[in-house]
Amino acid sequence: MSARITFDSTTVNAPDALALAQFYAVITGGTAAGDAHWAAVSGPDGRLAFQQVEDFRAPDWPVDSVPTQLHLDFHVDDLEATAARVLAAGARQFDAQPNADHCLVFADPVGHPFCLSTWALDELFDAVRGAS
């Protein structure tokens, strides 16, 4: 028996798990499977799961009257082209855009914030380390 722990996936609350998995499958080129209660999207860069919650309340970013408990970041090469793609799939772009030079913030169809960024995770870590 091993005590090793590895990342597997992140599970996000949703009013309909499969519907939200299908949205993320469309924007990432992945495949959605499951049902309204639990579903996942798998793609070439990872997996994301969704669970239905009866009393789902969408986050209210940036106001936070209903706090955002997580948001997803996606690395992209072309902000304009990928913004058009996620909007066509049903995302909504927020008015508040604190890092619009390299990152755009959207809400998925049920209100979870997510970012499209031209900065890869290593660049974000470098920027944070440089600021401290």
Backbone bond lengths (Angstrom), bond angles and torsions (degrees), N, CA, C in turn:
res aa  C-N    CA-C-N  psi(-1)  N-CA   C-N-CA  omega(-1)  CA-C   N-CA-C  phi
1 M - - - 1.462 - - 1.517 108.03 -
2 S 1.308 116.42 136.95 1.449 122.84 -179.30 1.522 110.41 -108.22
3 A 1.321 116.68 148.12 1.461 121.37 175.92 1.525 111.17 -96.89
4 R 1.323 117.05 11.99 1.458 123.17 -177.98 1.523 110.91 -67.10
5 I 1.330 117.28 138.85 1.458 123.52 175.30 1.519 107.81 -121.39
6 T 1.329 116.95 130.48 1.461 121.29 177.94 1.528 109.39 -127.00
7 F 1.320 116.18 150.28 1.453 120.36 174.82 1.521 108.99 -67.27
8 D 1.334 116.42 140.46 1.454 120.65 177.10 1.522 110.05 -120.63
9 S 1.324 117.07 -60.90 1.460 120.48 177.10 1.518 108.86 -160.62
10 T 1.301 115.46 171.49 1.459 123.27 173.73 1.518 106.73 -114.16
11 T 1.333 116.97 137.93 1.459 121.33 179.70 1.522 108.87 -109.43
12 V 1.323 116.12 130.35 1.453 123.88 -175.36 1.534 108.60 -114.14
13 N 1.318 117.36 137.86 1.464 121.76 176.47 1.524 110.67 -72.13
14 A 1.340 115.08 146.40 1.464 120.88 -179.08 1.523 109.93 -156.19
15 P 1.324 117.62 155.74 1.453 118.91 173.96 1.534 111.98 -74.27
16 D 1.335 117.79 -27.42 1.464 124.24 176.60 1.528 106.20 -142.54
17 A 1.323 115.88 105.08 1.468 121.19 -173.50 1.528 112.46 -59.89
18 L 1.317 117.83 -46.43 1.463 119.96 -176.57 1.524 112.00 -67.13
19 A 1.313 117.69 -40.23 1.470 119.92 179.21 1.528 110.78 -60.33
20 L 1.331 117.23 -42.21 1.463 119.25 -179.87 1.529 110.74 -71.58
21 A 1.325 117.58 -37.62 1.476 120.40 175.32 1.523 110.22 -59.93
22 Q 1.318 117.32 -39.81 1.468 120.56 179.90 1.527 111.37 -65.37
23 F 1.338 118.61 -37.77 1.462 121.00 175.34 1.531 110.01 -58.75
24 Y 1.337 117.09 -50.30 1.462 119.98 -178.87 1.526 112.30 -67.39
25 A 1.318 117.78 -29.14 1.467 120.18 174.73 1.527 110.16 -65.28
26 V 1.326 116.66 -41.15 1.469 120.73 179.33 1.526 110.80 -62.61
27 I 1.340 117.51 -46.92 1.468 117.88 -174.13 1.528 113.25 -77.69
28 T 1.347 118.17 -21.45 1.467 119.84 -178.74 1.519 113.67 -104.61
29 G 1.324 117.37 -8.40 1.458 119.86 -175.69 1.516 111.97 77.66
30 G 1.314 116.77 20.17 1.464 121.67 -179.51 1.512 111.96 -90.55
31 T 1.328 114.87 -169.81 1.452 122.85 179.96 1.520 109.10 -124.97
32 A 1.327 116.88 128.70 1.463 121.91 179.07 1.521 109.74 -98.40
33 A 1.336 115.73 143.34 1.461 121.77 176.12 1.516 108.32 -148.27
34 G 1.316 116.10 151.25 1.451 120.68 177.28 1.507 110.84 131.83
35 D 1.330 116.02 -151.70 1.461 121.40 178.85 1.525 108.53 -143.60
36 A 1.323 117.40 -172.39 1.461 121.21 -176.20 1.528 112.56 -63.99
37 H 1.340 117.20 -22.11 1.467 120.67 -176.97 1.529 112.92 -88.47
38 W 1.336 118.36 -37.70 1.466 121.87 178.79 1.514 107.79 -152.17
39 A 1.314 116.00 132.95 1.463 120.89 -179.37 1.519 108.90 -151.78
40 A 1.320 115.26 166.33 1.458 120.73 177.71 1.513 109.48 -144.46
41 V 1.309 115.03 154.40 1.456 121.32 171.08 1.523 106.44 -118.50
42 S 1.328 115.64 130.36 1.456 121.88 177.68 1.511 108.48 -118.58
43 G 1.318 115.07 138.57 1.454 120.23 178.82 1.509 110.11 -144.39
44 P 1.314 116.16 -175.67 1.465 119.78 -177.11 1.529 113.40 -65.74
45 D 1.340 117.66 -18.40 1.462 119.86 -176.16 1.520 114.02 -112.98
46 G 1.325 118.02 8.02 1.457 118.82 177.67 1.507 113.18 148.59
47 R 1.338 113.50 -168.77 1.458 120.73 -177.49 1.518 109.09 -138.33
48 L 1.337 115.34 145.78 1.450 122.40 177.82 1.520 106.92 -136.49
49 A 1.339 116.47 133.31 1.461 120.92 -178.23 1.526 109.99 -111.18
50 F 1.330 115.83 160.92 1.457 122.49 -178.42 1.517 108.98 -138.78
51 Q 1.331 115.88 139.50 1.459 120.47 176.38 1.520 109.22 -126.56
52 Q 1.330 115.23 139.83 1.456 120.16 178.97 1.526 109.69 -76.23
53 V 1.314 116.05 135.55 1.453 121.92 171.39 1.521 107.51 -126.09
54 E 1.312 115.88 133.87 1.461 121.21 -174.72 1.525 112.93 -65.94
55 D 1.328 117.21 -37.02 1.470 120.23 -175.43 1.524 111.93 -103.95
56 F 1.330 116.07 36.24 1.464 120.62 -177.63 1.520 111.41 -56.39
57 R 1.318 115.15 131.65 1.472 122.09 172.82 1.522 107.60 -127.12
58 A 1.303 116.33 125.78 1.468 121.00 -178.61 1.522 110.52 -67.86
59 P 1.333 117.75 142.80 1.460 120.49 173.40 1.520 110.41 -60.46
60 D 1.314 116.12 154.78 1.458 121.78 -178.15 1.524 109.29 -117.13
61 W 1.329 116.81 61.35 1.462 121.76 -178.57 1.515 109.08 -78.07
62 P 1.281 121.27 140.58 1.466 128.79 2.21 1.529 114.26 -90.94
63 V 1.327 117.84 4.14 1.463 121.28 -176.56 1.519 111.58 -70.03
64 D 1.309 118.04 -42.36 1.466 125.63 178.07 1.523 114.35 71.28
65 S 1.344 118.83 28.70 1.465 118.83 170.33 1.528 109.12 -65.66
66 V 1.326 117.56 -30.92 1.464 124.11 164.53 1.529 103.85 -115.95
67 P 1.333 117.87 106.54 1.470 120.71 -171.12 1.529 114.24 -62.38
68 T 1.310 114.78 145.54 1.452 122.09 171.10 1.519 106.99 -80.43
69 Q 1.322 117.11 123.72 1.455 119.49 -178.49 1.521 111.87 -98.32
70 L 1.294 117.32 -17.96 1.459 121.89 172.96 1.515 107.68 -162.65
71 H 1.302 115.45 158.78 1.457 119.36 168.61 1.513 107.18 -141.06
72 L 1.309 116.36 156.25 1.454 122.41 -177.55 1.518 109.48 -101.08
73 D 1.323 115.90 142.08 1.456 122.29 176.32 1.521 108.68 -115.26
74 F 1.322 116.00 132.86 1.458 122.47 177.38 1.522 108.82 -121.44
75 H 1.326 116.47 129.16 1.462 121.45 177.15 1.525 107.96 -83.43
76 V 1.342 116.54 131.12 1.457 122.17 -178.94 1.527 109.72 -133.20
77 D 1.313 115.88 158.47 1.461 121.00 176.89 1.523 111.76 -90.87
78 D 1.327 116.86 -31.27 1.458 121.85 -172.57 1.520 108.99 -134.69
79 L 1.338 117.17 104.98 1.464 120.82 -177.61 1.527 112.26 -60.70
80 E 1.311 117.52 -44.47 1.463 120.98 -176.07 1.523 111.56 -63.48
81 A 1.321 116.75 -46.79 1.467 120.34 -178.49 1.528 111.57 -67.14
82 T 1.331 117.25 -42.96 1.468 118.58 -179.04 1.521 111.41 -73.48
83 A 1.323 117.98 -30.65 1.470 120.29 174.76 1.526 109.56 -61.21
84 A 1.315 117.27 -45.45 1.465 120.70 178.54 1.525 110.46 -61.35
85 R 1.311 117.17 -38.96 1.472 121.84 -179.35 1.526 111.94 -64.74
86 V 1.348 117.28 -45.79 1.473 118.90 -177.79 1.530 110.75 -72.48
87 L 1.325 117.57 -33.21 1.464 120.11 176.33 1.532 110.59 -64.79
88 A 1.325 116.79 -41.75 1.467 121.14 178.42 1.527 111.60 -64.50
89 A 1.337 116.91 -28.81 1.467 121.41 -179.95 1.527 112.38 -81.21
90 G 1.343 117.82 -10.16 1.457 120.07 177.43 1.512 115.76 119.43
91 A 1.331 118.15 5.25 1.466 120.92 176.73 1.528 109.75 -75.43
92 R 1.321 114.72 163.63 1.470 121.57 176.11 1.530 107.07 -125.35
93 Q 1.324 117.29 131.83 1.460 120.90 178.35 1.522 109.55 -85.47
94 F 1.333 116.71 132.72 1.457 121.55 177.77 1.522 110.16 -73.74
95 D 1.326 116.39 150.79 1.459 121.28 173.79 1.525 110.12 -68.07
96 A 1.331 117.29 -41.60 1.472 121.78 179.78 1.530 109.00 -74.54
97 Q 1.320 115.69 122.14 1.465 122.07 -179.55 1.530 108.35 -134.27
98 P 1.343 118.07 83.71 1.461 120.57 -172.51 1.526 115.41 -69.46
99 N 1.327 119.07 -18.88 1.471 121.61 -177.61 1.519 110.77 -134.17
100 A 1.316 117.22 45.29 1.463 122.25 -170.56 1.530 113.73 -62.14
101 D 1.323 118.43 -15.01 1.463 119.31 178.57 1.531 111.71 -69.36
102 H 1.336 117.72 -25.78 1.459 120.26 -179.33 1.528 113.63 -138.17
103 C 1.348 117.84 -2.54 1.460 120.54 -172.28 1.525 110.73 -150.46
104 L 1.326 116.23 134.72 1.458 121.07 175.06 1.527 108.56 -119.57
105 V 1.339 116.19 141.24 1.461 122.16 -176.57 1.530 109.36 -108.76
106 F 1.330 115.23 131.32 1.458 123.22 -178.74 1.523 109.95 -128.86
107 A 1.317 116.48 167.46 1.460 123.00 168.76 1.517 107.29 -114.16
108 D 1.336 116.20 136.52 1.463 118.91 174.21 1.535 108.42 -72.55
109 P 1.316 118.99 178.01 1.469 120.03 -175.06 1.531 115.70 -58.73
110 V 1.343 118.88 -19.56 1.469 119.83 177.98 1.518 112.02 -107.36
111 G 1.341 118.33 4.60 1.453 121.81 172.01 1.508 117.74 106.12
112 H 1.350 119.09 -3.10 1.462 119.85 177.79 1.529 110.30 -68.78
113 P 1.340 117.98 127.56 1.466 119.09 175.94 1.534 111.47 -68.08
114 F 1.319 115.62 144.65 1.465 120.70 169.94 1.519 108.04 -147.68
115 C 1.317 115.29 155.81 1.465 121.45 -176.48 1.519 111.08 -117.71
116 L 1.312 114.86 143.39 1.456 122.78 166.55 1.518 105.19 -107.52
117 S 1.320 116.63 124.41 1.461 119.81 -175.36 1.515 111.68 -134.42
118 T 1.325 115.22 139.88 1.461 119.64 173.78 1.521 111.42 -83.89
119 W 1.329 117.01 -5.73 1.461 121.07 174.38 1.518 108.86 -90.77
120 A 1.315 116.61 126.24 1.457 121.03 174.69 1.530 108.70 -75.91
121 L 1.314 117.80 164.66 1.458 122.20 -177.18 1.529 111.71 -56.03
122 D 1.313 118.73 -40.27 1.470 120.65 178.41 1.524 111.00 -60.67
123 E 1.335 117.51 -39.25 1.466 120.77 177.83 1.523 111.42 -66.02
124 L 1.339 116.74 -38.14 1.462 120.14 177.87 1.530 110.51 -64.03
125 F 1.330 116.88 -44.30 1.460 119.82 177.42 1.529 111.10 -61.27
126 D 1.326 116.75 -41.54 1.464 120.07 178.71 1.521 111.02 -62.77
127 A 1.336 117.59 -40.65 1.462 121.65 -179.97 1.536 110.25 -65.22
128 V 1.321 116.72 -42.34 1.478 120.10 179.22 1.518 110.77 -66.66
129 R 1.323 117.44 -43.36 1.468 120.31 179.03 1.516 111.21 -63.94
130 G 1.330 117.61 -35.78 1.456 121.62 179.19 1.511 112.86 -69.66
131 A 1.354 116.97 -27.76 1.461 121.66 -179.28 1.524 112.16 -80.59
132 S 1.317 117.12 -17.78 1.475 118.09 -176.39 1.508 112.50 -96.88
